[in-house]
Amino acid sequence: MKRGIRSRPVLALLIATLLPVIGAAGVPPLVEAHGLTPTFGGMLLWATFSPHGKDSLTGAWFEGGHAKLLACSPHCAVVKSIPLDSPVMIGQNSLYRVVLAGEFKNVLRLKVVLRFGDAQLVTVSVPINTSQVAP
């Protein structure tokens, strides 16, 4: 009996330490989509990602196809994933970018599906600045 009593505080400490880690596993990052702006050959996604731990953006799709994930330092190159170790903003002036190729005429919003490291999917409805889209 004495042995079980002594191990309870250790077990409680272990549970308190692991519970936040286990609880965050499988939970996709919070995504705040700010908008899509025209760029060479398509639209650039502006968004903020707030992960619940270490994660990565591994893909992005929209009605017109697959978006490109880019790392831009100093030149842009296609990458397989974008690391999300802390809150990250992607856009024109960031190290990482997501570009959707195609024509976006007469569209006010676009649904974009984002895939993260644990195969979690998040769908965001992103506004398009139509005043900047070529007719």
Order of alpha helices (4+ residues) and beta strands (2+ residues): alpha-beta-beta-beta-beta-beta-beta-beta-beta-beta-beta-beta
